[in-house]
Amino acid sequence: MSYSVGQTAGFAGITVRTLHHYDEIGLLCPSARSRAGHRRYDDADLDRLQQILFYRELGFPLDEVAVLLDDPDADPQEHLRRQHRLLTARIERLQQMAAAVEHAMEARKMGINLTPEEKFELFGGDFDPDDYAEEAEQRWGGTEAYRESQRKAASYTKDDWLRIKTEADSINARLAALMESGAEPRSVEAMDLAEEHRQHISRFSYDCGYEIHRGLAEMYVADERFTATYDAVRPGLAAYIREAILANADRMA
């Protein structure tokens, strides 16, 4: 039994373009072709695709996924053991986040505005807002955008910050997926996501016009801290987002 590229994409809930990209980079090459030259996937291909999507869900870049799947010393049982370890770690992390959200819900119910440390405690990592607060005030303290951002931030509760971060992560993930699919940063899809990025900033921080957005785009590649943040999602994403933002600003000019 073999399946067309459209059927395979439908089974996996991904796009045909993604399958084409996986084929082009040698990550998932179909086992056969029809007489007309169309891709045909068999059950072994579907098994490999399932493994690819599992590792991608856990945040592995495609080059690392290829190394894992093509490791000659790894048998199917080892993949299962690795996946079990990764899933266990993910479950523990989600349980911690669920507990934090419950705490935030209680805090909001009681009308409590949490401290910056509490706001970012939910997300883990080494982020400390105090490390950036003084620098931000020095650079932008005299602007209305800074004052508007401070006013909004002061009113947010922990679940507000969770919602803000969740939306931002969604935008970044979709941009990374678009980049991975081979779409150009000046494509309509990438520009639309850049516009969503701009509106997200305007909604939660300050009125982010297109010139301000251009400035942010340049900062994402000029400031290594921003570059590292975006490139941790996918290598090269900071430069990709910069190009998409600039293209969107040009489109709206």
Helices and strands as residue ranges (DSSP letters): E 3-4, H 5-12, H 16-24, E 32-33, E 39-41, H 43-57, H 62-69, H 76-109, H 116-121, H 130-140, H 144-155, H 158-181, H 188-204, H 210-222, H 224-233, H 237-252
